């Protein structure tokens, strides 16, 4: 196959009646077969073609994760155009920048709220001829039309519809642009990453070659499809023929897992951290016999998990203890996820080894992977039979890796981007003789597994000349205290390391009420009990670190970092510069 639409066409031919997608509907779930998906995509592609979607053009999608995102994406690609992705949380100005910089002429918007956002900057979008709204109303001026009016499934009204569609798909070349994904801008102006059909087909084919998934699996998708990780999962599931249950509502994840009972789910580390913290805090709050049983089970499970990591034989007595721990504690945790999960996949940010070991102890293995938008999201992944916590596993088949003299990770292969859109200088800087400069620092172990130590540009160099990896410390502190949401470690060109801490109020509030502590975050953050819990975790982490890497002072903030306040990217990574700017006075006070 030479393109994503041809990949879909092959999937339909191979398993037309098999389940493709499952979506929420009237309190239950409704399924679509691959054949039904194909019919809807074809109708949409022909409709979008009439609106001007064609080879060489771009269509932006401003929408949360839902079935229509995938259908419109596949339809845009079938016309020969490329999809530009926009996070629904982006502001009107940010959306306008992506639309104009990409040269998009059509925008697909989720609802009237997103249309209103576009209306507010309409004068800045002179090249946009049409906005297609999924759930909303058409405009009187003709600028906004409904998705339903573009094409109704199976009602194209053209005798030659199938032939026209096939002709469009056949004309797509593997090196044609498929996707423009804009970096989240943690270090400056967002850049549009150009990814071709071949980039995605390579990455999906590499996952298929690993043999991790099959048509018997059920994938639950909630990740943002505007992110390269979500986009890769879309193509992977088409390539292998894995049915996917889709619902991007974060507040429905727990409920959906119990109802859908998936075998596979991918997530960012923050989701696993939140689950871990909720479980631990709940047991601590209940106390008594339940806490003692949980603490014993956790210690037993971690002993088994660490032994498996070393490849050591597990004594019979430990195996018997673990069986009891599993029956009393871990099986109940697995039931929360539907009871059928074979493994999780973690990506988009570093996963704390402590969190990975906790889930493994519970019989819920997390396969941590690594990749950049510039490498089609997937370049490395741990394998189920040889997981090594603290690493992101060996490279995908067909991906090459080498470590530069300064420790920077360089990646080569078919998954590497074509370049940054309209930025030749930045492209030349990122691509060196065919190798992608990742900006991450890492090392390879004897088995060829990659260990990420930190971001090259985010390493802290103290005034004493010592280098400190902030994300490593941040992950360990979060794992050590169930009440912590985010940690920001600071100290570049300072004489010691400090930290800002935010609280996960969903976890903290029940504990505070049970302990008769203030429920107001402003009061709670200064309370000796709350500071004591955070300080205990920091001291626990400090005990294992060299003196220059220990956190000497910290402050608890009244408000959490969020995407809306600009301190997190849509993939929930900290925007370090934004945090430093917003909380500069507090950080400076540590060194006064």
VENTA-V10122 format. One record per residue. N is the residue number from 0. SS is DSSP state (A for helix, B for strand, O for the rest). Layout:
n = [N,N]
ss = [SS,SS]
//
This chain:
n = [0,1,2,3,4,5,6,7,8,9,10,11,12,13,14,15,16,17,18,19,20,21,22,23,24,25,26,27,28,29,30,31,32,33,34,35,36,37,38,39,40,41,42,43,44,45,46,47,48,49,50,51,52,53,54,55,56,57,58,59,60,61,62,63,64,65,66,67,68,69,70,71,72,73,74,75,76,77,78,79,80,81,82,83,84,85,86,87,88,89,90,91,92,93,94,95,96,97,98,99,100,101,102,103,104,105,106,107,108,109,110,111,112,113,114,115,116,117,118,119,120,121,122,123,124,125,126,127,128,129,130,131,132,133,134,135,136,137,138,139,140,141,142,143,144,145,146,147,148,149,150,151,152,153,154,155,156,157,158,159,160,161,162,163,164,165,166,167,168,169,170,171,172,173,174,175,176,177,178,179,180,181,182,183,184,185,186,187,188,189,190,191,192,193,194,195,196,197,198,199,200,201,202,203,204,205,206,207,208,209,210,211,212,213,214,215,216,217,218,219,220,221,222,223,224,225,226,227,228,229,230,231,232,233,234,235,236,237,238,239,240,241,242,243,244,245,246,247,248,249,250,251,252,253,254,255,256,257,258,259,260,261,262,263,264,265,266,267,268,269,270,271,272,273,274,275,276,277,278,279,280,281,282,283,284,285,286,287,288,289,290,291,292,293,294,295,296,297,298,299,300,301,302,303,304,305,306,307,308,309,310,311,312,313,314,315,316,317,318,319,320,321,322,323,324,325,326,327,328,329,330,331,332,333,334,335,336,337,338,339,340,341,342,343,344,345,346,347,348,349,350,351,352,353,354,355,356,357,358,359,360,361,362,363,364,365,366,367,368,369,370,371,372,373,374,375,376,377,378,379,380,381,382,383,384,385,386,387,388,389,390,391,392,393,394,395,396,397,398,399,400,401,402,403,404,405,406,407,408,409,410,411,412,413,414,415,416,417,418,419,420,421,422,423,424,425,426,427,428,429,430,431,432,433,434,435,436,437,438,439,440,441,442,443,444,445,446,447,448,449,450,451,452,453,454,455,456,457,458,459,460,461,462,463,464,465,466,467,468,469,470,471,472,473,474,475,476,477,478,479,480,481,482,483,484,485,486,487,488,489,490,491,492,493,494,495,496,497,498,499,500,501,502,503,504,505,506,507,508,509,510,511,512,513,514,515,516,517,518,519,520,521,522,523,524,525,526,527,528,529,530,531,532,533,534,535,536,537,538,539,540,541,542,543,544,545,546,547,548,549,550,551,552,553,554,555,556,557,558,559,560,561,562,563,564,565,566,567,568,569,570,571,572,573,574,575,576,577,578,579,580,581,582,583,584,585,586,587,588,589,590,591]
ss = [O,O,O,A,A,A,A,A,A,A,A,A,A,A,O,O,O,O,B,B,B,B,B,B,B,O,O,B,B,B,B,B,B,A,A,A,A,A,A,A,A,A,A,A,A,A,A,A,A,A,A,O,O,O,O,O,O,B,B,B,B,B,O,O,O,O,A,A,A,A,A,A,A,A,A,A,A,A,O,O,O,B,B,B,B,B,O,O,O,O,O,A,A,A,A,A,A,A,A,A,A,A,O,B,B,B,B,B,B,B,B,A,A,A,A,A,A,A,A,O,O,A,A,A,O,O,O,O,O,B,B,B,B,B,B,O,O,O,O,O,O,O,O,B,B,B,A,A,A,A,O,O,O,O,O,O,O,O,O,O,A,A,A,A,A,A,A,A,A,A,O,O,O,O,O,O,B,B,B,B,B,B,O,O,O,O,O,O,O,O,O,B,B,B,B,B,A,A,A,A,A,A,A,A,A,A,A,A,A,A,O,O,O,O,O,O,O,B,B,B,B,O,O,O,O,O,O,A,A,A,A,A,A,A,A,A,A,A,A,A,O,O,B,B,B,B,O,O,O,A,A,A,A,A,A,A,A,A,A,A,O,O,O,B,B,B,B,O,A,A,A,A,A,A,A,A,A,A,A,A,A,A,A,A,A,A,O,A,A,A,A,A,A,A,A,A,A,A,A,A,A,A,A,A,A,A,A,A,A,A,O,O,O,O,O,A,A,A,A,A,A,A,A,A,A,A,A,A,A,A,A,A,A,A,A,A,O,O,O,O,O,O,B,B,B,B,O,O,O,O,O,O,A,A,A,A,A,A,A,A,A,O,O,O,O,B,B,B,B,B,O,O,A,A,A,O,O,O,O,B,B,O,O,A,A,A,O,O,O,O,O,O,O,B,B,O,O,O,O,B,B,B,B,O,O,O,O,B,B,B,B,B,O,O,O,O,O,O,B,B,O,O,O,A,A,A,A,A,A,A,B,B,O,O,B,B,B,B,B,B,B,B,B,B,O,O,O,O,O,B,B,B,B,B,B,O,O,O,O,B,B,O,O,O,O,O,B,B,O,A,A,A,A,A,A,A,A,A,A,A,O,O,O,B,B,B,B,B,B,B,O,O,O,O,O,O,B,B,B,B,B,B,B,O,A,A,A,A,A,A,A,A,A,A,O,O,O,O,O,O,A,A,A,A,O,O,O,A,A,A,A,A,A,A,A,A,A,A,A,A,A,A,O,O,O,O,A,A,A,O,B,B,B,B,B,B,O,O,O,O,O,O,O,O,O,O,O,B,O,O,O,O,O,B,O,A,A,A,A,A,A,A,O,A,A,A,A,A,A,O,O,O]
//
